[in-house]
Amino acid sequence: MLQPGGKVTLFTCSLRFGKSLNMDMFRGFFKIGADISLFDGLEISREKELCNKYLGKFPVISISLKDVGCLSYKDALTRMSHIIKREARKHQYLLQSSKLSDIDKEELNFAGQYRMVMGGF
């Protein structure tokens, strides 16, 4: 996961393979504001250089399709749109970041405004 390469990693496995558990663990490790104590006593906590470099350092976007179960394409698209916008709102602090382009900031800002117009999800 930490080797140079692609910017996105996609996990696809059969049911009951532990995808959600693994994704929760990755999110818990990498996300900004991570609870460092969750990893106390684990093998990874002995990797001080790795933890100093990666633990709690990244905005993490985690989206699951398991909650999109709808009977129509239109309903599924609407539900997925709501899930993505809710996740984007969690990262509105990035509007202050110099690492995002103005276009990216406009898109992120739109997610928050959409919620106010629609009255939330």
N, CA, C and O atoms as a GROMACS GRO file, in nm:
protein
  484
    1MET      N    1   0.082  -0.121   0.000
    1MET     CA    2   0.000   0.000   0.000
    1MET      C    3   0.085   0.126   0.000
    1MET      O    4   0.044   0.228  -0.055
    2LEU      N    5   0.201   0.121   0.060
    2LEU     CA    6   0.281   0.242   0.074
    2LEU      C    7   0.389   0.256  -0.032
    2LEU      O    8   0.463   0.354  -0.033
    3GLN      N    9   0.398   0.160  -0.121
    3GLN     CA   10   0.496   0.167  -0.228
    3GLN      C   11   0.449   0.265  -0.335
    3GLN      O   12   0.329   0.277  -0.361
    4PRO      N   13   0.545   0.337  -0.397
    4PRO     CA   14   0.505   0.430  -0.505
    4PRO      C   15   0.427   0.357  -0.614
    4PRO      O   16   0.456   0.242  -0.645
    5GLY      N   17   0.332   0.425  -0.670
    5GLY     CA   18   0.248   0.364  -0.773
    5GLY      C   19   0.125   0.447  -0.796
    5GLY      O   20   0.132   0.570  -0.801
    6GLY      N   21   0.012   0.380  -0.810
    6GLY     CA   22  -0.113   0.449  -0.836
    6GLY      C   23  -0.158   0.535  -0.720
    6GLY      O   24  -0.114   0.516  -0.606
    7LYS      N   25  -0.245   0.630  -0.749
    7LYS     CA   26  -0.297   0.720  -0.647
    7LYS      C   27  -0.422   0.663  -0.581
    7LYS      O   28  -0.465   0.714  -0.477
    8VAL      N   29  -0.481   0.560  -0.640
    8VAL     CA   30  -0.606   0.502  -0.590
    8VAL      C   31  -0.587   0.352  -0.578
    8VAL      O   32  -0.526   0.289  -0.664
    9THR      N   33  -0.641   0.294  -0.472
    9THR     CA   34  -0.638   0.149  -0.457
    9THR      C   35  -0.782   0.100  -0.448
    9THR      O   36  -0.861   0.152  -0.369
   10LEU      N   37  -0.816   0.002  -0.529
   10LEU     CA   38  -0.950  -0.055  -0.531
   10LEU      C   39  -0.942  -0.198  -0.478
   10LEU      O   40  -0.864  -0.279  -0.527
   11PHE      N   41  -1.023  -0.227  -0.376
   11PHE     CA   42  -1.029  -0.361  -0.320
   11PHE      C   43  -1.156  -0.428  -0.368
   11PHE      O   44  -1.266  -0.378  -0.344
   12THR      N   45  -1.142  -0.540  -0.435
   12THR     CA   46  -1.259  -0.618  -0.476
   12THR      C   47  -1.236  -0.764  -0.433
   12THR      O   48  -1.134  -0.823  -0.469
   13CYS      N   49  -1.326  -0.819  -0.360
   13CYS     CA   50  -1.317  -0.957  -0.312
   13CYS      C   51  -1.458  -1.011  -0.296
   13CYS      O   52  -1.556  -0.936  -0.304
   14SER      N   53  -1.466  -1.139  -0.275
   14SER     CA   54  -1.597  -1.201  -0.257
   14SER      C   55  -1.655  -1.162  -0.120
   14SER      O   56  -1.586  -1.103  -0.036
   15LEU      N   57  -1.782  -1.195  -0.099
   15LEU     CA   58  -1.848  -1.168   0.027
   15LEU      C   59  -1.775  -1.234   0.144
   15LEU      O   60  -1.713  -1.339   0.128
   16ARG      N   61  -1.784  -1.170   0.259
   16ARG     CA   62  -1.728  -1.223   0.384
   16ARG      C   63  -1.576  -1.243   0.377
   16ARG      O   64  -1.523  -1.332   0.442
   17PHE      N   65  -1.508  -1.161   0.298
   17PHE     CA   66  -1.363  -1.173   0.282
   17PHE      C   67  -1.288  -1.074   0.371
   17PHE      O   68  -1.166  -1.081   0.380
   18GLY      N   69  -1.359  -0.983   0.438
   18GLY     CA   70  -1.296  -0.890   0.530
   18GLY      C   71  -1.262  -0.754   0.471
   18GLY      O   72  -1.180  -0.681   0.525
   19LYS      N   73  -1.326  -0.720   0.358
   19LYS     CA   74  -1.297  -0.591   0.293
   19LYS      C   75  -1.330  -0.474   0.385
   19LYS      O   76  -1.249  -0.384   0.402
   20SER      N   77  -1.448  -0.476   0.443
   20SER     CA   78  -1.490  -0.364   0.528
   20SER      C   79  -1.400  -0.350   0.650
   20SER      O   80  -1.363  -0.239   0.687
   21LEU      N   81  -1.364  -0.460   0.711
   21LEU     CA   82  -1.274  -0.456   0.826
   21LEU      C   83  -1.139  -0.399   0.788
   21LEU      O   84  -1.085  -0.314   0.859
   22ASN      N   85  -1.085  -0.443   0.676
   22ASN     CA   86  -0.957  -0.390   0.629
   22ASN      C   87  -0.966  -0.243   0.594
   22ASN      O   88  -0.876  -0.165   0.627
   23MET      N   89  -1.074  -0.203   0.530
   23MET     CA   90  -1.089  -0.062   0.493
   23MET      C   91  -1.103   0.025   0.620
   23MET      O   92  -1.048   0.135   0.625
   24ASP      N   93  -1.174  -0.024   0.719
   24ASP     CA   94  -1.187   0.050   0.845
   24ASP      C   95  -1.050   0.065   0.913
   24ASP      O   96  -1.020   0.170   0.970
   25MET      N   97  -0.968  -0.040   0.906
   25MET     CA   98  -0.836  -0.036   0.965
   25MET      C   99  -0.747   0.066   0.891
   25MET      O  100  -0.678   0.146   0.954
   26PHE      N  101  -0.750   0.062   0.758
   26PHE     CA  102  -0.672   0.159   0.680
   26PHE      C  103  -0.718   0.302   0.710
   26PHE      O  104  -0.636   0.391   0.732
   27ARG      N  105  -0.848   0.323   0.711
   27ARG     CA  106  -0.902   0.457   0.739
   27ARG      C  107  -0.858   0.502   0.879
   27ARG      O  108  -0.815   0.615   0.896
   28GLY      N  109  -0.869   0.412   0.977
   28GLY     CA  110  -0.830   0.446   1.114
   28GLY      C  111  -0.683   0.480   1.127
   28GLY      O  112  -0.646   0.561   1.212
   29PHE      N  113  -0.599   0.421   1.044
   29PHE     CA  114  -0.456   0.447   1.050
   29PHE      C  115  -0.418   0.576   0.978
   29PHE      O  116  -0.343   0.657   1.033
   30PHE      N  117  -0.467   0.596   0.858
   30PHE     CA  118  -0.422   0.706   0.774
   30PHE      C  119  -0.495   0.839   0.798
   30PHE      O  120  -0.436   0.945   0.776
   31LYS      N  121  -0.620   0.836   0.842
   31LYS     CA  122  -0.701   0.959   0.843
   31LYS      C  123  -0.646   1.064   0.939
   31LYS      O  124  -0.591   1.034   1.044
   32ILE      N  125  -0.663   1.188   0.898
   32ILE     CA  126  -0.623   1.301   0.981
   32ILE      C  127  -0.703   1.294   1.111
   32ILE      O  128  -0.825   1.274   1.109
   33GLY      N  129  -0.635   1.309   1.222
   33GLY     CA  130  -0.700   1.301   1.352
   33GLY      C  131  -0.715   1.158   1.402
   33GLY      O  132  -0.796   1.132   1.491
   34ALA      N  133  -0.638   1.066   1.346
   34ALA     CA  134  -0.647   0.925   1.387
   34ALA      C  135  -0.619   0.909   1.535
   34ALA      O  136  -0.538   0.982   1.592
   35ASP      N  137  -0.686   0.813   1.597
   35ASP     CA  138  -0.664   0.780   1.738
   35ASP      C  139  -0.543   0.687   1.745
   35ASP      O  140  -0.555   0.566   1.722
   36ILE      N  141  -0.429   0.743   1.777
   36ILE     CA  142  -0.303   0.669   1.777
   36ILE      C  143  -0.307   0.553   1.876
   36ILE      O  144  -0.242   0.451   1.854
   37SER      N  145  -0.382   0.568   1.984
   37SER     CA  146  -0.387   0.463   2.087
   37SER      C  147  -0.449   0.333   2.034
   37SER      O  148  -0.427   0.227   2.093
   38LEU      N  149  -0.526   0.340   1.926
   38LEU     CA  150  -0.585   0.218   1.868
   38LEU      C  151  -0.478   0.118   1.824
   38LEU      O  152  -0.504  -0.002   1.815
   39PHE      N  153  -0.358   0.169   1.796
   39PHE     CA  154  -0.252   0.083   1.744
   39PHE      C  155  -0.147   0.046   1.848
   39PHE      O  156  -0.048  -0.020   1.816
   40ASP      N  157  -0.167   0.090   1.973
   40ASP     CA  158  -0.074   0.056   2.082
   40ASP      C  159  -0.067  -0.095   2.097
   40ASP      O  160  -0.169  -0.164   2.098
   41GLY      N  161   0.054  -0.145   2.109
   41GLY     CA  162   0.075  -0.288   2.132
   41GLY      C  163   0.067  -0.373   2.006
   41GLY      O  164   0.095  -0.492   2.010
   42LEU      N  165   0.031  -0.313   1.893
   42LEU     CA  166   0.025  -0.388   1.768
   42LEU      C  167   0.160  -0.382   1.697
   42LEU      O  168   0.240  -0.292   1.722
   43GLU      N  169   0.184  -0.477   1.611
   43GLU     CA  170   0.311  -0.486   1.537
   43GLU      C  171   0.345  -0.354   1.468
   43GLU      O  172   0.461  -0.312   1.469
   44ILE      N  173   0.247  -0.290   1.410
   44ILE     CA  174   0.274  -0.166   1.336
   44ILE      C  175   0.324  -0.054   1.427
   44ILE      O  176   0.396   0.034   1.381
   45SER      N  177   0.286  -0.055   1.553
   45SER     CA  178   0.330   0.051   1.645
   45SER      C  179   0.480   0.046   1.671
   45SER      O  180   0.538   0.144   1.716
   46ARG      N  181   0.543  -0.067   1.642
   46ARG     CA  182   0.688  -0.079   1.657
   46ARG      C  183   0.763  -0.018   1.539
   46ARG      O  184   0.884   0.003   1.545
   47GLU      N  185   0.690   0.010   1.431
   47GLU     CA  186   0.748   0.074   1.313
   47GLU      C  187   0.739   0.224   1.329
   47GLU      O  188   0.656   0.289   1.265
   48LYS      N  189   0.825   0.281   1.414
   48LYS     CA  190   0.817   0.423   1.452
   48LYS      C  191   0.827   0.515   1.331
   48LYS      O  192   0.750   0.610   1.320
   49GLU      N  193   0.921   0.491   1.241
   49GLU     CA  194   0.940   0.578   1.125
   49GLU      C  195   0.816   0.577   1.035
   49GLU      O  196   0.772   0.681   0.987
   50LEU      N  197   0.761   0.458   1.013
   50LEU     CA  198   0.640   0.446   0.931
   50LEU      C  199   0.523   0.519   0.996
   50LEU      O  200   0.450   0.591   0.929
   51CYS      N  201   0.506   0.500   1.126
   51CYS     CA  202   0.396   0.567   1.197
   51CYS      C  203   0.412   0.719   1.196
   51CYS      O  204   0.315   0.792   1.176
   52ASN      N  205   0.534   0.765   1.216
   52ASN     CA  206   0.558   0.910   1.213
   52ASN      C  207   0.528   0.969   1.076
   52ASN      O  208   0.484   1.084   1.066
   53LYS      N  209   0.551   0.891   0.972
   53LYS     CA  210   0.532   0.941   0.835
   53LYS      C  211   0.386   0.932   0.790
   53LYS      O  212   0.341   1.019   0.715
   54TYR      N  213   0.312   0.830   0.832
   54TYR     CA  214   0.180   0.803   0.775
   54TYR      C  215   0.061   0.809   0.871
   54TYR      O  216  -0.050   0.842   0.829
   55LEU      N  217   0.082   0.778   0.997
   55LEU     CA  218  -0.030   0.767   1.092
   55LEU      C  219  -0.095   0.903   1.114
   55LEU      O  220  -0.033   0.996   1.165
   56GLY      N  221  -0.222   0.912   1.075
   56GLY     CA  222  -0.300   1.033   1.096
   56GLY      C  223  -0.263   1.150   1.007
   56GLY      O  224  -0.284   1.265   1.045
   57LYS      N  225  -0.210   1.124   0.889
   57LYS     CA  226  -0.156   1.231   0.804
   57LYS      C  227  -0.235   1.262   0.678
   57LYS      O  228  -0.200   1.355   0.606
   58PHE      N  229  -0.341   1.188   0.648
   58PHE     CA  230  -0.406   1.201   0.518
   58PHE      C  231  -0.557   1.217   0.527
   58PHE      O  232  -0.621   1.160   0.615
   59PRO      N  233  -0.614   1.295   0.436
   59PRO     CA  234  -0.760   1.294   0.423
   59PRO      C  235  -0.799   1.162   0.356
   59PRO      O  236  -0.749   1.130   0.248
   60VAL      N  237  -0.886   1.088   0.417
   60VAL     CA  238  -0.925   0.956   0.364
   60VAL      C  239  -1.070   0.961   0.321
   60VAL      O  240  -1.158   1.001   0.397
   61ILE      N  241  -1.095   0.919   0.198
   61ILE     CA  242  -1.231   0.909   0.147
   61ILE      C  243  -1.263   0.760   0.138
   61ILE      O  244  -1.196   0.686   0.067
   62SER      N  245  -1.364   0.717   0.210
   62SER     CA  246  -1.402   0.577   0.212
   62SER      C  247  -1.550   0.568   0.179
   62SER      O  248  -1.635   0.620   0.251
   63ILE      N  249  -1.579   0.501   0.069
   63ILE     CA  250  -1.717   0.489   0.023
   63ILE      C  251  -1.750   0.342   0.003
   63ILE      O  252  -1.677   0.269  -0.063
   64SER      N  253  -1.861   0.300   0.060
   64SER     CA  254  -1.908   0.164   0.045
   64SER      C  255  -2.036   0.165  -0.039
   64SER      O  256  -2.121   0.252  -0.023
   65LEU      N  257  -2.048   0.069  -0.126
   65LEU     CA  258  -2.167   0.057  -0.209
   65LEU      C  259  -2.276  -0.027  -0.142
   65LEU      O  260  -2.386  -0.042  -0.196
   66LYS      N  261  -2.245  -0.082  -0.024
   66LYS     CA  262  -2.342  -0.173   0.039
   66LYS      C  263  -2.472  -0.104   0.079
   66LYS      O  264  -2.575  -0.171   0.095
   67ASP      N  265  -2.470   0.029   0.096
   67ASP     CA  266  -2.590   0.101   0.136
   67ASP      C  267  -2.666   0.160   0.018
   67ASP      O  268  -2.757   0.242   0.037
   68VAL      N  269  -2.631   0.120  -0.103
   68VAL     CA  270  -2.694   0.177  -0.222
   68VAL      C  271  -2.805   0.086  -0.274
   68VAL      O  272  -2.863   0.116  -0.378
   69GLY      N  273  -2.836  -0.020  -0.207
   69GLY     CA  274  -2.936  -0.115  -0.255
   69GLY      C  275  -3.070  -0.050  -0.284
   69GLY      O  276  -3.147  -0.023  -0.192
   70CYS      N  277  -3.098  -0.024  -0.409
   70CYS     CA  278  -3.223   0.038  -0.454
   70CYS      C  279  -3.283  -0.044  -0.567
   70CYS      O  280  -3.214  -0.125  -0.629
   71LEU      N  281  -3.410  -0.023  -0.592
   71LEU     CA  282  -3.477  -0.101  -0.695
   71LEU      C  283  -3.464  -0.041  -0.835
   71LEU      O  284  -3.488  -0.110  -0.935
   72SER      N  285  -3.428   0.086  -0.843
   72SER     CA  286  -3.414   0.147  -0.975
   72SER      C  287  -3.278   0.214  -0.989
   72SER      O  288  -3.215   0.251  -0.890
   73TYR      N  289  -3.235   0.229  -1.113
   73TYR     CA  290  -3.108   0.295  -1.140
   73TYR      C  291  -3.111   0.439  -1.089
   73TYR      O  292  -3.014   0.486  -1.030
   74LYS      N  293  -3.221   0.507  -1.112
   74LYS     CA  294  -3.234   0.647  -1.070
   74LYS      C  295  -3.221   0.660  -0.918
   74LYS      O  296  -3.150   0.748  -0.869
   75ASP      N  297  -3.288   0.573  -0.844
   75ASP     CA  298  -3.279   0.576  -0.698
   75ASP      C  299  -3.138   0.543  -0.650
   75ASP      O  300  -3.088   0.605  -0.556
   76ALA      N  301  -3.074   0.445  -0.714
   76ALA     CA  302  -2.938   0.408  -0.677
   76ALA      C  303  -2.841   0.524  -0.704
   76ALA      O  304  -2.752   0.551  -0.624
   77LEU      N  305  -2.858   0.591  -0.817
   77LEU     CA  306  -2.774   0.706  -0.851
   77LEU      C  307  -2.793   0.818  -0.751
   77LEU      O  308  -2.696   0.881  -0.708
   78THR      N  309  -2.917   0.844  -0.712
   78THR     CA  310  -2.946   0.948  -0.613
   78THR      C  311  -2.882   0.912  -0.479
   78THR      O  312  -2.819   0.996  -0.415
   79ARG      N  313  -2.897   0.788  -0.438
   79ARG     CA  314  -2.841   0.743  -0.310
   79ARG      C  315  -2.688   0.753  -0.311
   79ARG      O  316  -2.628   0.800  -0.214
   80MET      N  317  -2.626   0.710  -0.421
   80MET     CA  318  -2.480   0.715  -0.431
   80MET      C  319  -2.433   0.860  -0.429
   80MET      O  320  -2.330   0.891  -0.368
   81SER      N  321  -2.505   0.948  -0.494
   81SER     CA  322  -2.473   1.089  -0.494
   81SER      C  323  -2.475   1.145  -0.352
   81SER      O  324  -2.386   1.222  -0.314
   82HIS      N  325  -2.574   1.108  -0.274
   82HIS     CA  326  -2.584   1.153  -0.135
   82HIS      C  327  -2.466   1.102  -0.052
   82HIS      O  328  -2.411   1.176   0.029
   83ILE      N  329  -2.428   0.977  -0.072
   83ILE     CA  330  -2.317   0.918   0.001
   83ILE      C  331  -2.187   0.991  -0.031
   83ILE      O  332  -2.109   1.022   0.059
   84ILE      N  333  -2.164   1.019  -0.157
   84ILE     CA  334  -2.042   1.089  -0.199
   84ILE      C  335  -2.039   1.231  -0.143
   84ILE      O  336  -1.936   1.277  -0.095
   85LYS      N  337  -2.151   1.300  -0.150
   85LYS     CA  338  -2.156   1.438  -0.099
   85LYS      C  339  -2.136   1.440   0.052
   85LYS      O  340  -2.068   1.530   0.104
   86ARG      N  341  -2.193   1.345   0.123
   86ARG     CA  342  -2.174   1.339   0.269
   86ARG      C  343  -2.026   1.318   0.302
   86ARG      O  344  -1.973   1.378   0.395
   87GLU      N  345  -1.963   1.232   0.226
   87GLU     CA  346  -1.819   1.207   0.248
   87GLU      C  347  -1.737   1.331   0.215
   87GLU      O  348  -1.641   1.362   0.285
   88ALA      N  349  -1.773   1.402   0.110
   88ALA     CA  350  -1.701   1.524   0.071
   88ALA      C  351  -1.713   1.630   0.179
   88ALA      O  352  -1.617   1.702   0.207
   89ARG      N  353  -1.829   1.641   0.241
   89ARG     CA  354  -1.849   1.741   0.346
   89ARG      C  355  -1.758   1.718   0.466
   89ARG      O  356  -1.721   1.812   0.536
   90LYS      N  357  -1.721   1.593   0.490
   90LYS     CA  358  -1.630   1.562   0.601
   90LYS      C  359  -1.493   1.626   0.580
   90LYS      O  360  -1.416   1.641   0.674
   91HIS      N  361  -1.464   1.662   0.456
   91HIS     CA  362  -1.331   1.712   0.423
   91HIS      C  363  -1.331   1.859   0.382
   91HIS      O  364  -1.243   1.903   0.308
   92GLN      N  365  -1.429   1.933   0.428
   92GLN     CA  366  -1.436   2.074   0.390
   92GLN      C  367  -1.320   2.156   0.447
   92GLN      O  368  -1.294   2.267   0.399
   93TYR      N  369  -1.251   2.104   0.547
   93TYR     CA  370  -1.132   2.173   0.597
   93TYR      C  371  -1.027   2.189   0.487
   93TYR      O  372  -0.940   2.274   0.496
   94LEU      N  373  -1.036   2.106   0.384
   94LEU     CA  374  -0.940   2.114   0.273
   94LEU      C  375  -0.959   2.240   0.189
   94LEU      O  376  -0.873   2.272   0.106
   95LEU      N  377  -1.070   2.311   0.209
   95LEU     CA  378  -1.090   2.438   0.137
   95LEU      C  379  -0.980   2.537   0.175
   95LEU      O  380  -0.955   2.632   0.100
   96GLN      N  381  -0.916   2.518   0.289
   96GLN     CA  382  -0.808   2.607   0.333
   96GLN      C  383  -0.670   2.556   0.287
   96GLN      O  384  -0.570   2.622   0.312
   97SER      N  385  -0.666   2.443   0.222
   97SER     CA  386  -0.539   2.382   0.182
   97SER      C  387  -0.486   2.440   0.052
   97SER      O  388  -0.562   2.470  -0.040
   98SER      N  389  -0.356   2.454   0.045
   98SER     CA  390  -0.291   2.498  -0.079
   98SER      C  391  -0.269   2.381  -0.174
   98SER      O  392  -0.222   2.400  -0.286
   99LYS      N  393  -0.301   2.260  -0.130
   99LYS     CA  394  -0.279   2.140  -0.212
   99LYS      C  395  -0.393   2.112  -0.310
   99LYS      O  396  -0.380   2.028  -0.398
  100LEU      N  397  -0.507   2.184  -0.294
  100LEU     CA  398  -0.619   2.167  -0.386
  100LEU      C  399  -0.623   2.282  -0.485
  100LEU      O  400  -0.592   2.396  -0.451
  101SER      N  401  -0.662   2.250  -0.608
  101SER     CA  402  -0.680   2.354  -0.708
  101SER      C  403  -0.809   2.431  -0.679
  101SER      O  404  -0.893   2.385  -0.602
  102ASP      N  405  -0.822   2.547  -0.740
  102ASP     CA  406  -0.945   2.626  -0.721
  102ASP      C  407  -1.067   2.548  -0.769
  102ASP      O  408  -1.174   2.558  -0.708
  103ILE      N  409  -1.052   2.472  -0.877
  103ILE     CA  410  -1.164   2.392  -0.930
  103ILE      C  411  -1.204   2.286  -0.828
  103ILE      O  412  -1.323   2.265  -0.803
  104ASP      N  413  -1.105   2.218  -0.768
  104ASP     CA  414  -1.135   2.116  -0.667
  104ASP      C  415  -1.204   2.179  -0.547
  104ASP      O  416  -1.297   2.120  -0.490
  105LYS      N  417  -1.160   2.298  -0.508
  105LYS     CA  418  -1.221   2.367  -0.394
  105LYS      C  419  -1.365   2.406  -0.426
  105LYS      O  420  -1.452   2.398  -0.338
  106GLU      N  421  -1.392   2.446  -0.549
  106GLU     CA  422  -1.530   2.480  -0.589
  106GLU      C  423  -1.619   2.357  -0.580
  106GLU      O  424  -1.731   2.366  -0.530
  107GLU      N  425  -1.570   2.243  -0.626
  107GLU     CA  426  -1.648   2.118  -0.621
  107GLU      C  427  -1.675   2.076  -0.476
  107GLU      O  428  -1.786   2.036  -0.442
  108LEU      N  429  -1.573   2.086  -0.393
  108LEU     CA  430  -1.589   2.049  -0.253
  108LEU      C  431  -1.686   2.144  -0.184
  108LEU      O  432  -1.769   2.100  -0.104
  109ASN      N  433  -1.677   2.270  -0.212
  109ASN     CA  434  -1.766   2.370  -0.154
  109ASN      C  435  -1.910   2.346  -0.200
  109ASN      O  436  -2.004   2.368  -0.123
  110PHE      N  437  -1.928   2.302  -0.323
  110PHE     CA  438  -2.062   2.274  -0.376
  110PHE      C  439  -2.132   2.166  -0.294
  110PHE      O  440  -2.253   2.173  -0.272
  111ALA      N  441  -2.057   2.065  -0.249
  111ALA     CA  442  -2.117   1.956  -0.171
  111ALA      C  443  -2.181   2.011  -0.044
  111ALA      O  444  -2.290   1.968  -0.007
  112GLY      N  445  -2.115   2.104   0.024
  112GLY     CA  446  -2.171   2.162   0.145
  112GLY      C  447  -2.291   2.250   0.116
  112GLY      O  448  -2.389   2.249   0.190
  113GLN      N  449  -2.285   2.328   0.008
  113GLN     CA  450  -2.396   2.415  -0.029
  113GLN      C  451  -2.517   2.334  -0.070
  113GLN      O  452  -2.631   2.371  -0.039
  114TYR      N  453  -2.494   2.224  -0.139
  114TYR     CA  454  -2.603   2.138  -0.184
  114TYR      C  455  -2.682   2.087  -0.064
  114TYR      O  456  -2.805   2.079  -0.070
  115ARG      N  457  -2.612   2.054   0.043
  115ARG     CA  458  -2.679   2.005   0.163
  115ARG      C  459  -2.772   2.110   0.220
  115ARG      O  460  -2.883   2.079   0.262
  116MET      N  461  -2.726   2.235   0.223
  116MET     CA  462  -2.808   2.342   0.280
  116MET      C  463  -2.933   2.365   0.194
  116MET      O  464  -3.042   2.389   0.247
  117VAL      N  465  -2.917   2.358   0.063
  117VAL     CA  466  -3.030   2.380  -0.028
  117VAL      C  467  -3.133   2.267  -0.015
  117VAL      O  468  -3.254   2.291  -0.013
  118MET      N  469  -3.083   2.145  -0.007
  118MET     CA  470  -3.170   2.028  -0.002
  118MET      C  471  -3.220   1.996   0.139
  118MET      O  472  -3.308   1.912   0.156
  119GLY      N  473  -3.165   2.064   0.238
  119GLY     CA  474  -3.210   2.039   0.376
  119GLY      C  475  -3.146   1.918   0.440
  119GLY      O  476  -3.199   1.864   0.537
  120GLY      N  477  -3.032   1.876   0.388
  120GLY     CA  478  -2.960   1.762   0.447
  120GLY      C  479  -3.005   1.631   0.387
  120GLY      O  480  -3.100   1.625   0.308
  121PHE      N  481  -2.935   1.524   0.426
  121PHE     CA  482  -2.965   1.391   0.372
  121PHE      C  483  -2.993   1.295   0.485
  121PHE      O  484  -3.021   1.178   0.461
   0.00000   0.00000   0.00000
